Amino acid sequence: MAMKRKKEKYQELFVHEASVTARQGKQVYIRKDYHIRILKIIQVIGKNEVSIASYMDNVLAHHFATFQGEITELYDERNKSVF
């Protein structure tokens, strides 16, 4: 039961169209093997109904939400005021 819930949670979090379109974002480069993996994920799990841009946006949104506190602390530690 727990494993099924984890799979459902993954799909809810990452395998759906994001609210931002790729044209509104910026181009980034990723490793070829990651690109191949992502394509397989969205083709099979997403049934070819999810774009790479949406998947990546969802992954990054989750990353930032999960690690916001740590990112903020590290940023503040290393960002010295100009004055």
C-alpha positions as CSV (number, residue, x, y, z in Angstrom):
1,M,0.0,0.0,0.0
2,A,2.8,2.4,0.9
3,M,4.6,1.8,-2.3
4,K,1.5,2.4,-4.4
5,R,1.0,5.8,-2.6
6,K,4.6,6.8,-3.3
7,K,4.1,6.1,-7.0
8,E,0.8,8.1,-7.0
9,K,2.6,10.9,-5.1
10,Y,5.4,11.0,-7.7
11,Q,2.9,11.2,-10.5
12,E,1.0,14.0,-8.8
13,L,4.1,16.0,-8.1
14,F,6.0,15.7,-11.4
15,V,4.1,14.1,-14.3
16,H,1.6,16.8,-15.2
17,E,1.6,19.9,-17.3
18,A,3.0,23.0,-15.5
19,S,1.3,26.4,-15.6
20,V,4.2,28.0,-17.4
21,T,4.9,27.4,-21.1
22,A,8.4,26.7,-22.4
23,R,8.4,29.9,-24.5
24,Q,8.1,31.9,-21.3
25,G,11.2,30.3,-19.8
26,K,14.8,30.0,-20.7
27,Q,16.7,27.3,-22.6
28,V,19.0,25.1,-20.5
29,Y,21.2,22.2,-21.3
30,I,21.1,18.9,-19.5
31,R,23.2,15.7,-19.7
32,K,22.2,13.5,-22.6
33,D,21.5,10.5,-20.3
34,Y,19.2,12.6,-18.2
35,H,17.4,13.8,-21.3
36,I,16.9,10.2,-22.4
37,R,15.6,9.2,-19.0
38,I,13.2,12.2,-18.8
39,L,11.9,11.4,-22.3
40,K,11.2,7.8,-21.2
41,I,9.4,9.0,-18.1
42,I,7.1,11.5,-19.8
43,Q,6.4,9.1,-22.7
44,V,5.5,6.1,-20.6
45,I,4.2,7.5,-17.3
46,G,3.0,10.7,-18.8
47,K,1.5,9.0,-21.8
48,N,3.1,11.5,-24.1
49,E,0.9,14.2,-22.6
50,V,3.6,16.0,-20.6
51,S,6.3,18.2,-22.0
52,I,9.9,18.1,-20.9
53,A,9.6,21.7,-19.8
54,S,6.7,20.9,-17.6
55,Y,8.4,17.9,-16.0
56,M,11.5,20.0,-15.3
57,D,9.4,22.9,-13.9
58,N,7.7,20.5,-11.6
59,V,10.9,18.9,-10.4
60,L,12.5,22.3,-9.8
61,A,9.4,23.6,-8.0
62,H,9.5,20.6,-5.7
63,H,13.3,21.0,-5.1
64,F,12.9,24.7,-4.2
65,A,9.9,24.0,-1.9
66,T,11.8,21.2,-0.2
67,F,15.1,23.0,0.3
68,Q,14.0,26.6,0.5
69,G,15.3,27.0,4.1
70,E,18.7,25.5,3.4
71,I,19.0,27.5,0.1
72,T,18.1,30.7,1.9
73,E,20.6,30.0,4.8
74,L,23.4,29.2,2.4
75,Y,22.7,32.2,0.2
76,D,22.5,34.6,3.2
77,E,25.8,33.2,4.6
78,R,27.6,33.8,1.3
79,N,26.0,37.0,0.1
80,K,27.8,39.8,1.8
81,S,26.2,43.2,1.8
82,V,27.9,45.7,-0.4
83,F,27.6,48.3,2.4
